[in-house]
Amino acid sequence: MADELVEFEESTIGIALNLESNNVGVVLMSD
């Protein structure tokens, strides 16, 4: 697990769970 905090446009925040070179998994957080 990567457990990296990522921020997208418009202040959308997520947690990266998988950071493989050909596959990325992110859980998006919301209000």
KEZARO-117110 format. One record per residue (C-alpha): residue in one letter; chain; x, y, z. Coordinates in steps of 0.5 Angstrom, whole numbers, plus 500, padded with zeros to 3 digits. Layout:
! residues N
rec res A, chain A, x X, y Y, z Z
...
! end
This chain:
! residues 31
rec res M, chain A, x 500, y 500, z 500
rec res A, chain A, x 502, y 507, z 498
rec res D, chain A, x 498, y 511, z 503
rec res E, chain A, x 500, y 518, z 500
rec res L, chain A, x 496, y 524, z 500
rec res V, chain A, x 494, y 527, z 493
rec res E, chain A, x 490, y 533, z 492
rec res F, chain A, x 487, y 534, z 485
rec res E, chain A, x 484, y 540, z 482
rec res E, chain A, x 478, y 544, z 486
rec res S, chain A, x 481, y 542, z 492
rec res T, chain A, x 479, y 534, z 491
rec res I, chain A, x 483, y 530, z 496
rec res G, chain A, x 485, y 523, z 496
rec res I, chain A, x 489, y 517, z 498
rec res A, chain A, x 493, y 513, z 494
rec res L, chain A, x 493, y 506, z 495
rec res N, chain A, x 497, y 503, z 489
rec res L, chain A, x 502, y 506, z 485
rec res E, chain A, x 505, y 501, z 480
rec res S, chain A, x 507, y 504, z 473
rec res N, chain A, x 501, y 501, z 470
rec res N, chain A, x 496, y 501, z 475
rec res V, chain A, x 494, y 507, z 480
rec res G, chain A, x 489, y 506, z 485
rec res V, chain A, x 486, y 512, z 489
rec res V, chain A, x 480, y 513, z 494
rec res L, chain A, x 477, y 520, z 494
rec res M, chain A, x 475, y 523, z 500
rec res S, chain A, x 469, y 528, z 500
rec res D, chain A, x 465, y 533, z 505
! end
